[in-house]
């Protein structure tokens, strides 16, 4: 069993944003081609702690470099106030020859970066070649930090940043700590959500919201919204927007905004296309002028597996990680 720790994962992924973008895009294409097996994720909840959860995402990604395994990721929002990361994760990869577990990888950074790469790919597709005025980040945690990192690579002309958080001091610490991700950018701290939404025509929501609480009336016409936390936007807002998702069957569950929209309308006609089809060119998005464009990715386990496979292979190549003998029965 190969154990790959957090710092080793960080070292192996340092400066590899373009490769991660390619890996995530390739996984989406394979999923759209039907070359994946992707059961619904399992949510472990606690009766007396409704905000806390642990999610299991099993999957198989086919191809010449096939991979199978599972991500087990917890979300405990109260950790933030205690000075700890909200999410922690482990990814287990299994041999496709005999099914044996062969690598255990610290997964929080893999999870954050595959999420950010997905967001950056969605932004590029929905912008359709136009240059955004800048980017607004709603929520200033790890996920929006990584989204900023990948947007800077995917959209290298970005030069303006607005941030909003329910904790203004946290927002200020965020911009101070992550200024190097967007060097020279004009930074604006917004006191209200509407001020933040009005600031730019590219917005990323990465919050811990459990129920929808906002529309997009304050946004400029044609704003691209990365709805990463999935439960920020009201149902009428989604129904009035163009909607891109990663997989309709996955995103329309667990009381996401898309799930609530499906329940209200009785169908999924409000979804324009999955991202894999747009990447493959088998679907086309023709946005109406001025209408918002919303990307709501549930987060497919095959993205984690694609990136974990890359980390495992790089660790083997450079001799990183700790090899444990005797983990399995003789």
N, C-alpha and C positions, 0 to 999 in steps of 0.2 A: 504494500500500500504506500503510495506516495502522498505525503502530507505537504501542502503548499500554504504557507502562512501569509497573513495580510501584507506584511512589508515585502515579501517576495513577490506577491501578486502586483503590488504597486510598482516595484522595480521592473518587472517584466512588461508592464503596460505603459511605462513612462514614455511619452513622446510617440505613442503608436495610435494616435487618434484616427488618422486616415485609414489605417488597417482595420481598426475597430468599425469604422463606418462601412467599409467594404464587407466585413464579416456579417454585420447586421443586415445590410441590404441583401446579401446573398441568402441569408437564412429566410428573409421574407419572401424572396423569389421561390425558394424551394418549397416553402409552406404553401404558396399560392399554386404551385405545380402539383401539389398533393404528395410531396416526398417527405412528409412528416407524420408522426403519430403524436397527438397532443391531447391527452385527456384533460377534462376540466380540472383546474386547480382546486385544492382542498383547503378550506378555511377552518382553522381551529380557533374557536372563540371561548371566552371565559364568562360565565354567567354574572359574576360580580364586577367585571372590568370590561365594559362594552367597547372601550377605545382600543384595547390591546388585542392582538391577533398574531397567529403564526400560520403561514401559508406554505403549502407544499405544491410545487410545480414539476410534475414528471414529464418527460418527453423523449422523443427520438427524432433526430435530424438525419435524413438519409443522404446518400451521395458517396463518392469515392472516399471521403473522409468522415464517414458516418460516426455518430456519437449518440449515446443514450445515458440518461441519468436523471437526477432530481435536484432542484433547489429547495431548500428549507429556510424560509426567511421570516423573521419576526418583525413586527412593528409595535413598539411600545412608546407612544408619543410622550409620556411622562419622563422618559429618559433625558429629554432635551433640557428640562429645568434642572436636572441633576448633573448636567455637564457631560452627558454621554450621548452617543449617537442614537437616533431614534430606531434605526434598523440594524439588525445583524443577520448574517446568513452563512450557510455552508452549502457547498455543492458537491454531490457525490457522483462520480462517473463510473459506469460499469463497462466491463469488457463485453464486446459483442461476439466474442468467440465462445466464452463459457459463462458469461453473466456475472463473473466475480467483480466485486467492487475493487477498483484499482487506483483511484485518486480521490482524495478528500481535500477540497480547496476552500479557503476562506472566501466567502462570496459577496460581501457587502460592496466592495469596489466594482466587481464584475457586474453586479446588479445595477449599481448606479450608472456605470458607463454604458451598458447596453441600453438602459432607459434614455440616457442623454443622446446617444447615437441615433436611436429611433426618433427622438424629438427633432434632432437636427435634419434627419432625412425628410421627415414630414414637413418641416418648415420650408426646405428647399423645393419640395414638390408643390406645396400650396402657394408659395410666392410666385411660382411660374416664371422666374427670371427677373422679376422686379426687385429693386433694392429697397429693403425696409428703412424707415427713418431711424430706427434703432430698435432696441428690445427692452420690454418691461418684464421684470421678474416679480411675480406675486408669490411670496414665500421665499425666505432666504436660508434654506437649509442645504443639505448635501446635494439633493437632486438638482436644484436650480444652479448650484455651483458647477456641477458637471455639465448641465445643459449649456451654461455660458461657455464652458471650455470647448464643447463640440460645435456650438454655433459659431464661435470665433474661427474655427477651421472650415466649416461648411460655408459660412458667409463672411469671407475675410474683409469685406468693406464695412462691417459693423463698427460704428465709432461713437455710439451714444447708448447709455444704459440708464434706465429708471428702475427703482426698486420700491416695493411696499411690503411691509410685514406688520402683523398685529403687535409686534414688539419692536419699536423704532430703534432701540439700542442694538438689538440683534441685527437689524438691517445695516446699521453703520459698521458694526464689526465685520459683517459680510463683505461690504465694499472695500474696507481696508485690507482684509485678508486676501481678497481675490482680484485686486486691481491689476495684477500681472496677466490675468487671463484676457483682458481687453485693454492693452496698453494705450494710454493717451485718450481713452474714451471720456466723453463728458458724462458725468454721473449726477443723477438727480434723485433725491430721496423724497418720496411722495407721502404726504400725511394721510391721505384718504385713498380708498380703492378707486373711486371715480377719477381722481387726479392721475393715478397710475395708469388706468385703462386709456385715458385720453392722451397719454404721453407719446405712444408709438403705435405703429400698425403691425407689430409683432409682439405677442404677449405669451408668457409661459406661466401657467398655474401649477405650482408644486407645493401643495398645502396638506394639512391633515384634516381637511373638512370632511365631515361625515354625511352632510345633507346639503343640497343646493342652496345657494344664498345670493347669487348675483346674475344679472344679465350683462349684456355688452353694449347697452345704449350709449355709454360714454366713449366707446371706441371710435376711432376714425373709420370711415367707410372702407370695407374690404379688408378689415384687420384679420390677420392670421393668428389663431389662438391654439397654443399647444396645451391641451387640457389634460395634463399628465396625471393630476390627482383625481380626475374622473368624476368628482362629486361636487364641483364648484358651481356649474352652470345650471340654470333652471331649465325645465322642459321646454317652455315656449322659446327660450333662447336657442336650444338645439334645433327645434323645428323650424326656426327662421334662418338657419345657417346651412351652408354646405358642410357635410360631415364625412371625414375620412377616419377610418378605424384600422386596427391591425387584423382583427377577426371578429365578425359580427356575433358569432356564437359565444365568444369569450367575453366580449365587452358588455353584452346585454345580460348582465347578471350581477348579483351582490349589490343591488340598489345603486348602481352607478347612474349618472344622469341619462346615459343611453338606455339603460334598463328601464328607468322610469318613463322615458319617452316611448319605448316599445309597449309598456303596459298601458299607457294612456291612448296610444294610437292603434294598438292591436297588431302592429307589424313593424318592419324595419325599413320601410320605404324612405325614411328620412336619411338613411345612410347612402351616400353617393358611391363609395368604392372602398375596398380594402387596399392598404398601401402596397401589398405585394403585386396586385394587378396593375397599379399605376407604374410601379418599377419595371414590370415586365412589358408594359405597353399594351396589355390586353383590355385595359379600361382607360377611359379618358374623362377628365374633369373639365367642364366648361362653366366656370363660375359666372354668375350674374353680377354685373357691375354693382359695387357697393355692399354686396352681401357678405357677412363674415364667413370665414372658413375655419372650421374647428377640427383639430386632430385629437382623437381620443383613443390612445393605445392602451389596451388592458395590460400588456406586458406578457409576451409569450415565452414560455419556458425554453423554447428552442433557441432563443437569442442568448440566454444564459449558457446553454450547452455549447453553442458555437464559440463563444468567447472563452469558456472554461476549457474547451478542447485546445484552443490556441495557447492558453496559459500553460496547460499541462505539457503540450508538445515543446514549448519554449523552455519550460523548466527542465525537461529531460535533455534538451539540446545543450543547455549551459550548466547542467548539474545543480540546479536550484532545488529547494525543498528537502524534506527529510524522508528517506526511504525506511519504512518499518517492516522488518521481517517477522514472520510468524503471526500476522494478523488473522489469517484464515486457517481453518483446520488443515493439518498436513494431508 
